[in-house]
Amino acid sequence: MSDVSTSTLEPLLTFLAYSLSKLESTFYKVPGSAVVARYVKSSHQNDPGRTVLELILIVFAIRTLLQSRTRGDKQSKNFIQFSEKEIDELVDEWTPDALVQPLSEWEQRDLTSVPIITGPNGPKPKLLSTGKTTRIKENAIETLRKYGLGSCGPPGFYGTIDVHLQLERDIAEFLGTESSILYSQAFSTISSVIPAFCKRGDIIVADRSVNFAIQKGIQVSRSTVRWYDHNDLKSLEDALISVEKERKKRNGPLTRRFIVTEGIFERDGEMVDLPKLIEIKLKYKYRLILDESISFGSIGRTGRGLTELYNVPASQIDMLVGSVANGLCSSGGFCAGTSVVTEHQVNIVSTVHHSYSLHPMPALLSTSASEAISHLRSFPSVLVNLQENIRAIRAVLERTEGITLLGHRASPIIHFCLRNPTQALAVTPPTFDYCAEERVLQDIVDDALSNGVWVTRGKHLRGQEIIDSRPTIRIAATAALSKKDSEKAAGVVKASVVRVLGRRR
């Protein structure tokens, strides 16, 4: 019986095999079919569920295209007919919903407390009395007259000009890397660099307290993420070991792996131990993406950042990201590394992000940034003055009752939070009344501003970030003030803290 069934089905099976073979040979004759087949095979091997989902979507798309939009109702039998009077009444009665929720009392106060700046403000840069300030201004005016204001185009077409390329060379030479690439906005720099290199299936191990721009870049990359405790390299090493154990347990393939962190953390001013971080990176064979948006231009003898401070070659960092806006008082950001790293971003970021991230900055800002690099090289005493001002500010605030200073002693970003002896300073899990502390800190900010000193709260997007940081006040130290002026400003902040906390006792 079995032989009879087999002999009966044999012609059918032969016909099916011949048909599939013919269909396969016909498919591979179509131009581009090999690429499609290779994509389907690799996609199914890495993620079989994705293949099933794509097949369902294809069937759904075909069904939607073939389906008649007026199926079975060509004469509008199922539509309700309204007279003109009824239509007018319905329109008059309709009340649209608000586009956003109304602001709460605290949100309204927070919005109205933002100071409005009119005209040129800020400290006079006495430390630049060598004539360099005039030279930067004159070069900017000359560049404006020569090139105009905007770049008027994407970098891959006609937006990039010689001053942009010169700034990229200046940054690369200043840091000691092969090359660098410019971005139009500091925020979009790191959030574009990460997805340019990290894709689905790659591993990212990142600090829990990285800034919001890094969080967005990690989210866009769709990579597998492992978080380690804030600025805790022992926790980082444990996370790397755990990732390797998981891979071996499921016999998974080797993928690209990245460590993402900041040089000086925007949230609290802590500084990473770069030599130890490099040691861990090399030991476990990870690539390092380091955001030096705050440390570049403010740390090291000539402002080269943590690489100069710790005497670590910049070549040890795979992707070194920095801010042209913070350190060089211009606009935009950069990513420095090997020529392969920068060329990859030219090819990937400019196409995937439609050239918005890489859209060139105005030419006058490029020349100003190049002059700023030249000034840091020629006058490293600027950074000596900056560190003196940082120490002066911290010395005053450390003697203030009711607050606790955070961050590294060399950080130009100084944070302090309200002191509560019964609670730890850890940011997770939250053991503090977030809203109450924010209101107290805002009172301190308002009081200091009314006395001529401008500070701000460390602001975050609650509900959108991975952790709720402890509310802080953030002070940006500057080399443009003298040590005496810095001490005076810190004294005003100290007096504001004493007054506000005194009223609440």
C-alpha positions in Angstrom: 0.0 0.0 0.0 2.9 2.3 0.9 4.6 1.6 -2.4 1.4 2.3 -4.3 1.0 5.7 -2.6 4.6 6.6 -3.2 4.4 5.7 -6.9 1.1 7.8 -7.2 2.7 10.9 -5.6 6.0 10.6 -7.4 4.9 12.4 -10.6 3.4 15.2 -8.5 6.5 15.6 -6.4 8.7 15.6 -9.6 6.5 18.3 -11.1 6.7 20.5 -7.9 10.5 20.1 -7.8 10.8 21.0 -11.5 8.4 24.0 -11.0 10.4 25.3 -8.0 13.7 24.9 -9.8 12.3 26.7 -12.8 10.9 29.5 -10.6 14.3 29.9 -8.8 16.2 30.1 -12.0 13.7 32.7 -13.4 14.0 34.7 -10.2 17.8 34.9 -10.3 17.6 36.2 -13.9 15.9 39.4 -12.5 18.4 42.2 -11.9 19.0 42.7 -8.2 17.5 39.3 -7.2 20.8 38.1 -5.6 20.8 41.1 -3.3 17.2 40.4 -2.2 17.9 36.7 -1.7 21.0 37.5 0.4 19.0 40.0 2.5 16.2 37.4 3.2 18.7 34.7 4.2 20.7 36.9 6.6 17.5 38.4 8.0 15.9 35.0 8.6 19.1 33.7 10.2 19.5 36.6 12.6 15.8 37.1 13.4 13.3 34.4 12.1 10.4 36.3 13.7 11.2 39.3 11.6 10.8 37.2 8.4 7.4 36.1 9.4 6.4 39.7 10.2 7.6 40.9 6.8 5.6 38.2 5.0 2.5 39.2 6.9 3.1 42.9 6.0 3.6 42.0 2.3 0.3 40.0 2.2 -1.5 42.8 4.0 -0.1 45.4 1.6 -1.2 43.4 -1.4 -4.6 42.8 0.0 -5.1 46.5 0.7 -4.0 47.5 -2.8 -6.4 45.0 -4.4 -9.3 45.9 -2.1 -11.9 48.3 -3.4 -12.4 51.3 -1.3 -16.1 51.5 -2.0 -16.7 47.8 -1.7 -20.4 46.9 -1.5 -21.4 50.5 -0.9 -21.1 52.2 -4.3 -24.5 53.9 -3.9 -23.8 55.1 -0.3 -26.5 53.0 1.2 -24.8 52.8 4.5 -23.9 56.5 4.8 -26.0 58.8 7.0 -27.5 61.7 5.0 -27.5 65.1 6.7 -29.2 68.3 5.6 -27.3 71.5 5.3 -29.0 72.8 8.5 -28.0 69.7 10.4 -24.4 70.0 9.2 -24.2 73.7 10.3 -25.6 72.8 13.7 -23.0 70.0 14.2 -20.2 72.3 13.2 -21.4 75.0 15.7 -21.6 72.5 18.5 -18.2 70.9 17.9 -15.5 72.0 20.4 -12.0 70.8 19.5 -9.8 69.2 22.2 -6.7 71.0 23.4 -3.6 70.1 21.5 -1.7 69.8 24.8 -2.6 69.6 28.5 -2.8 73.0 30.3 0.2 74.0 32.2 0.3 73.4 35.9 1.0 76.1 38.4 4.6 74.9 38.8 5.1 74.7 35.0 3.8 78.2 34.5 6.2 79.5 37.2 9.1 77.6 35.6 8.3 79.1 32.2 8.0 82.6 33.5 11.2 82.4 35.5 13.3 82.0 32.3 15.3 85.3 32.1 15.1 87.3 28.9 18.4 88.6 27.6 18.4 91.9 25.6 21.5 93.0 23.8 25.1 91.9 24.5 25.6 90.6 28.0 28.1 88.7 30.0 31.5 89.3 31.6 34.1 91.3 29.7 36.9 88.8 28.9 39.7 90.6 30.7 42.0 87.5 30.3 41.9 88.1 26.5 43.4 91.6 26.8 46.3 90.4 24.6 44.5 91.6 21.5 43.3 88.1 20.5 39.7 89.1 21.0 40.0 91.8 18.4 41.6 89.4 16.0 38.8 86.9 16.4 36.2 89.6 15.8 38.0 91.0 12.8 38.3 87.5 11.2 34.6 86.8 11.8 33.6 90.1 10.1 36.0 89.4 7.2 34.6 85.9 6.8 31.0 87.2 6.9 31.7 89.6 4.1 33.5 86.9 2.0 31.1 83.9 2.4 27.9 85.4 3.7 26.0 84.1 6.7 24.5 80.7 5.9 26.2 77.7 4.2 23.1 77.4 1.8 23.4 73.7 1.2 24.2 70.2 2.4 27.8 69.2 3.0 27.8 66.6 0.2 26.8 69.1 -2.4 28.0 72.7 -2.1 27.6 73.5 1.6 31.0 72.5 2.8 33.7 75.2 2.0 37.4 75.6 2.8 36.9 77.1 6.3 34.9 74.0 7.4 37.6 71.7 6.2 40.2 73.8 7.8 38.4 73.6 11.2 38.2 69.8 10.9 42.0 69.7 10.3 42.6 72.1 13.2 40.6 69.9 15.6 42.2 66.7 14.4 45.7 68.2 14.8 44.8 69.8 18.1 43.6 66.4 19.6 46.2 64.3 17.8 43.8 62.2 15.7 43.9 61.3 12.0 40.8 63.4 11.1 37.6 64.8 12.5 34.1 65.7 11.1 31.9 68.6 12.0 28.2 68.6 12.9 25.9 71.6 12.9 24.6 71.1 16.4 26.2 69.8 19.6 23.2 67.9 20.7 22.8 66.1 17.4 26.5 65.1 17.3 26.5 62.2 19.8 22.9 61.3 19.0 24.0 60.8 15.3 27.4 59.3 15.9 26.0 56.4 18.0 23.4 55.1 15.4 26.0 55.6 12.6 28.1 52.8 14.1 25.7 50.8 16.3 22.9 48.8 14.7 20.3 46.2 15.6 22.1 43.2 17.2 25.1 45.1 18.4 25.9 45.5 22.1 26.1 48.9 23.9 27.2 49.0 27.5 26.6 52.5 28.8 26.6 54.5 32.1 23.2 55.0 33.6 23.7 58.7 34.0 24.6 59.6 30.4 23.1 62.8 29.1 19.8 62.9 27.2 21.5 63.2 23.7 23.4 60.0 24.3 20.1 58.3 25.5 18.4 59.4 22.2 21.3 58.1 20.1 21.2 54.7 21.9 17.5 54.5 21.4 17.7 55.3 17.7 20.4 52.6 17.2 18.1 49.8 18.4 21.1 48.0 19.7 21.0 45.7 22.7 21.8 47.9 25.8 23.3 47.0 29.1 23.6 49.7 31.8 26.2 50.0 34.5 26.2 52.0 37.7 27.1 55.7 37.4 30.9 56.2 37.0 31.5 52.8 38.6 34.1 51.0 36.5 33.8 47.8 38.6 30.1 47.7 37.6 31.2 48.3 34.0 33.5 45.3 34.1 30.8 43.1 35.7 28.5 44.1 32.9 31.0 43.2 30.2 31.6 39.8 31.8 27.9 39.2 32.0 27.4 40.1 28.3 30.1 37.5 27.3 28.6 34.8 29.6 25.2 35.4 28.0 26.7 35.1 24.5 28.5 31.9 25.2 25.4 30.4 26.9 23.2 30.8 23.9 26.2 30.2 21.5 25.5 33.5 19.8 27.7 35.1 17.1 30.3 37.7 17.9 28.9 41.2 17.3 30.2 44.7 17.4 30.4 45.9 21.0 30.7 49.5 22.3 31.2 51.3 25.6 29.5 54.7 25.7 30.1 57.2 28.4 31.0 60.9 29.1 34.4 62.4 30.1 32.7 64.9 32.5 29.1 64.0 33.2 26.6 66.7 32.4 24.3 65.6 35.2 26.6 66.0 38.2 30.1 67.0 37.0 31.7 63.7 37.8 34.9 62.7 35.8 35.6 59.3 34.4 38.9 57.5 35.1 40.1 57.4 31.5 43.2 55.2 31.9 41.2 52.6 33.8 38.4 52.8 31.2 41.0 52.3 28.3 42.4 49.3 30.2 39.0 47.7 30.5 38.1 48.5 26.9 41.3 46.8 25.6 40.9 43.8 27.9 37.4 42.9 26.7 37.9 44.1 23.1 35.2 46.8 23.0 35.1 50.1 21.0 34.9 53.3 23.0 32.6 56.2 22.3 33.6 59.1 24.6 31.6 62.3 24.9 33.9 65.1 25.9 31.4 67.9 25.3 32.2 69.5 28.7 35.8 68.5 29.1 37.0 69.6 25.7 38.3 73.2 25.9 38.3 73.3 29.7 40.4 70.4 31.0 44.1 69.7 30.4 47.0 72.2 30.1 45.9 73.4 26.7 42.2 72.3 26.8 42.6 69.0 24.9 40.4 67.3 27.5 40.8 64.1 29.4 43.4 62.7 27.0 45.7 65.5 27.9 44.9 65.5 31.6 45.6 61.8 31.9 48.3 61.7 29.2 46.4 59.2 27.1 46.8 59.1 23.3 43.6 60.2 21.6 44.1 57.2 19.2 43.1 55.0 22.1 39.6 56.3 21.9 37.7 55.0 18.8 35.1 57.8 18.6 35.9 61.0 20.5 33.0 63.4 20.5 33.1 67.0 21.6 31.3 70.3 21.5 32.5 73.3 19.5 29.9 75.4 21.3 31.1 74.8 24.8 34.9 74.6 24.5 35.5 77.0 21.6 32.5 79.4 22.1 31.2 78.8 18.6 28.5 76.4 17.4 28.1 72.7 16.6 30.1 69.6 17.5 32.7 67.2 16.1 33.7 63.6 16.1 37.4 62.8 15.9 39.1 59.5 15.2 40.7 57.6 12.3 40.0 58.5 8.7 37.9 55.4 8.4 35.6 56.6 11.3 35.0 60.0 9.7 34.5 58.7 6.2 32.0 56.3 7.5 30.0 59.1 9.0 30.1 61.1 5.8 28.6 58.2 3.9 26.1 57.1 6.5 24.9 60.1 8.4 24.5 62.4 5.4 22.3 59.9 3.7 20.3 58.3 6.6 19.7 61.7 8.4 19.2 63.6 5.2 22.2 65.8 5.8 20.5 67.7 8.7 23.0 66.6 11.3 26.0 67.3 9.1 24.6 70.5 7.7 27.6 72.9 7.8 27.7 75.8 10.3 28.0 79.4 9.2 31.5 80.1 7.9 32.2 82.9 10.4 31.7 80.4 13.3 34.2 78.0 11.7 36.9 80.7 11.5 36.1 81.8 15.1 36.5 78.2 16.4 39.8 77.9 14.5 41.0 81.1 16.2 39.9 79.8 19.6 42.0 76.7 19.1 45.0 78.9 18.2 44.4 81.0 21.3 44.3 77.9 23.6 47.6 76.8 22.2 49.2 80.2 22.5 47.8 81.2 25.9 47.3 78.1 28.1 47.1 80.5 31.1 43.4 80.9 30.2 42.8 77.4 31.6 44.9 78.1 34.7 42.6 81.1 35.5 39.6 78.8 34.9 40.8 76.2 37.4 41.5 79.0 39.9 38.0 80.3 39.6 36.6 76.7 39.9 38.5 76.3 43.2 37.4 79.7 44.4 33.7 78.9 43.8 33.9 75.5 45.4 35.8 76.9 48.4 32.9 79.3 49.1 30.1 76.8 48.5 31.7 74.0 50.6 31.3 76.2 53.7 27.6 76.7 53.0 25.2 74.9 55.3 22.3 72.9 53.8 23.8 71.9 50.5 26.2 69.3 49.2 28.6 69.9 46.3 28.8 67.2 43.6 31.2 66.3 40.9 35.0 66.4 40.3 37.0 69.3 41.7 38.3 70.2 38.3 34.9 70.2 36.5 33.9 73.6 35.1 30.3 72.5 35.7 29.6 72.7 39.5 26.4 71.0 40.8 25.0 71.2 44.3 21.9 69.6 45.8 20.0 70.1 49.1 21.6 68.2 52.0 19.6 65.6 53.8 21.6 63.6 56.3 19.0 60.9 56.6 19.0 60.1 52.9 21.7 58.9 50.5 22.8 60.9 47.6 22.2 58.1 45.1 19.9 59.0 42.2 18.3 55.6 42.0 16.0 54.6 43.5 14.7 58.1 44.3 14.6 58.7 48.0 13.7 62.4 47.8 10.8 64.6 47.2 11.6 65.7 43.6 9.0 68.4 43.2 9.6 69.9 46.7 13.4 70.1 46.1 12.9 71.6 42.7 10.8 74.4 44.2 13.4 75.2 46.8 16.2 75.3 44.3 14.2 77.5 42.0 13.7 80.0 44.9 17.5 80.0 45.3 17.9 80.6 41.5 15.4 83.5 41.6 17.0 85.1 44.6 20.5 84.9 43.2 19.3 86.4 39.9 17.7 89.3 41.7 21.1 90.0 43.2 22.9 89.9 39.9 24.2 86.3 39.6 22.8 84.0 37.0 22.6 80.3 37.8 20.2 77.6 36.8 18.6 74.4 37.9 19.9 71.2 36.3 16.9 70.6 34.1 15.8 67.1 32.9 12.9 65.6 31.0 11.1 63.6 33.6 9.4 60.5 32.2 11.6 60.5 29.1 15.0 59.8 30.7 16.1 56.4 32.1 16.5 57.7 35.6 15.3 60.6 37.7 18.4 62.6 38.8 18.5 64.4 42.1 17.5 68.0 41.6 20.5 70.3 41.5 21.6 73.8 40.8 24.2 74.1 38.1 26.9 76.7 38.0 29.1 77.2 34.9 32.5 78.6 35.9 34.2 80.9 33.4 37.7 82.1 32.8 36.3 85.5 31.8 35.9 86.5 35.4 38.7 87.3 37.8 39.2 85.1 40.9 37.8 88.0 43.1 34.7 88.3 40.9 34.1 84.5 41.1 34.4 84.5 44.8 31.9 87.4 45.0 29.4 85.6 42.7 29.7 82.4 44.8 29.1 84.5 47.9 25.9 85.8 46.4 24.8 82.2 45.7 25.7 81.3 49.3 23.7 84.2 50.7 20.7 83.1 48.6 20.9 79.6 49.9 21.0 80.8 53.5 18.1 83.2 53.0 15.8 80.6 51.2 16.6 77.7 53.5 16.3 80.1 56.5 12.7 81.0 55.5 11.7 77.4 55.3 13.0 76.3 58.7 
